[in-house]
């Protein structure tokens, strides 16, 4: 299992998990949900108590992945399999993102 902290404007909003079977889950933190001033991180992941589950990386996070030459360079330099979307997300979305969301690897 691999996990990542999801930050929105540098505040932790929830946890993204890739389970050992390759499926994914996303869960908002209770404090984020309780604060009406805190928005959903995406229109496709509205705030809710129940964890989101998916057989594939959620489209919102998938769209944060590098493409083309940038993907090839990252995969080569970090020794990441080109099919490892979660690994690519962890390697690229901690600092180099467009928008308010960052993805930080959890140990």
C-alpha positions as CSV (number, residue, x, y, z in Angstrom):
1,X,0.0,0.0,0.0
2,X,1.2,3.5,-0.9
3,X,-0.2,6.7,0.5
4,X,0.0,10.4,-0.1
5,X,-1.1,13.5,1.7
6,X,-3.3,15.7,-0.5
7,X,-2.6,19.4,0.1
8,X,-4.9,22.2,-1.0
9,X,-3.2,25.6,-0.8
10,X,-0.6,24.0,1.5
11,X,-3.3,22.6,4.0
12,X,-3.9,18.9,4.2
13,X,-7.3,18.1,2.8
14,X,-7.2,14.3,2.7
15,X,-5.3,11.1,1.9
16,X,-4.9,9.3,-1.4
17,X,-4.1,5.6,-1.2
18,X,-3.1,2.9,-3.7
19,X,-3.9,-0.5,-2.2
20,X,-1.9,-3.6,-2.8
21,X,-4.4,-4.9,-5.4
22,X,-3.8,-1.7,-7.5
23,X,-7.1,0.0,-6.6
24,X,-7.3,3.6,-5.3
25,X,-9.1,5.4,-2.5
26,X,-9.4,9.0,-1.5
27,X,-10.7,10.2,1.8
28,X,-11.2,13.8,3.1
29,X,-10.1,14.6,6.6
30,X,-12.9,15.2,9.0
31,X,-11.7,18.7,9.9
32,X,-11.7,19.6,6.2
33,X,-15.3,18.3,5.8
34,X,-16.5,20.1,8.9
35,X,-15.2,23.5,7.7
36,X,-17.7,24.9,5.1
37,X,-15.0,27.5,4.0
38,X,-12.8,24.6,2.7
39,X,-13.7,23.6,-0.8
40,X,-13.6,20.2,-2.5
41,X,-10.3,19.6,-4.2
42,X,-12.1,18.9,-7.4
43,X,-15.6,19.0,-8.9
44,X,-15.2,15.3,-9.5
45,X,-14.4,14.7,-5.9
46,X,-17.0,16.6,-3.9
47,X,-16.7,16.7,-0.2
48,X,-18.3,13.6,1.5
49,X,-17.7,11.5,4.5
50,X,-17.4,8.2,2.6
51,X,-14.1,7.3,1.0
52,X,-14.0,7.4,-2.8
53,X,-12.9,4.1,-4.4
54,X,-11.7,3.4,-7.9
55,X,-10.1,0.6,-10.0
56,X,-7.9,3.3,-11.6
57,X,-6.2,6.5,-10.5
58,X,-8.9,9.2,-10.2
59,X,-9.2,11.4,-13.3
60,X,-8.4,14.5,-11.3
61,X,-5.0,13.1,-10.2
62,X,-4.3,11.4,-13.5
63,X,-4.6,14.8,-15.2
64,X,-1.8,16.0,-13.0
65,X,0.7,13.6,-14.5
66,X,3.4,14.7,-16.9
67,X,3.1,13.6,-20.5
68,X,5.4,13.1,-23.6
69,X,9.0,14.0,-23.2
70,X,8.5,15.2,-19.6
71,X,7.1,11.8,-18.6
72,X,10.0,10.0,-20.3
73,X,12.6,12.1,-18.6
74,X,11.0,11.7,-15.2
75,X,10.6,8.0,-15.6
76,X,14.2,7.6,-16.7
77,X,15.8,9.9,-14.1
78,X,13.7,8.5,-11.2
79,X,13.6,4.9,-12.5
80,X,9.8,4.8,-12.5
81,X,7.9,2.4,-14.7
82,X,5.9,4.3,-17.3
83,X,2.7,2.5,-16.2
84,X,3.2,3.4,-12.5
85,X,0.8,6.4,-12.4
86,X,0.9,6.6,-8.6
87,X,4.7,6.6,-8.7
88,X,4.7,9.3,-11.3
89,X,2.2,11.4,-9.3
90,X,4.4,11.1,-6.2
91,X,7.5,12.1,-8.1
92,X,6.0,15.1,-9.9
93,X,3.1,16.6,-8.0
94,X,4.8,17.5,-4.7
95,X,6.1,20.8,-6.0
96,X,5.5,21.1,-9.8
97,X,1.8,21.4,-10.2
98,X,-0.6,23.8,-11.9
99,X,-3.3,24.9,-9.4
100,X,-3.7,24.6,-5.7
101,X,-3.3,20.8,-5.1
102,X,-0.1,19.1,-4.2
103,X,0.6,15.4,-3.6
104,X,3.1,14.5,-0.9
105,X,4.4,11.0,-0.3
106,X,3.7,9.5,3.1
107,X,6.3,7.2,4.6
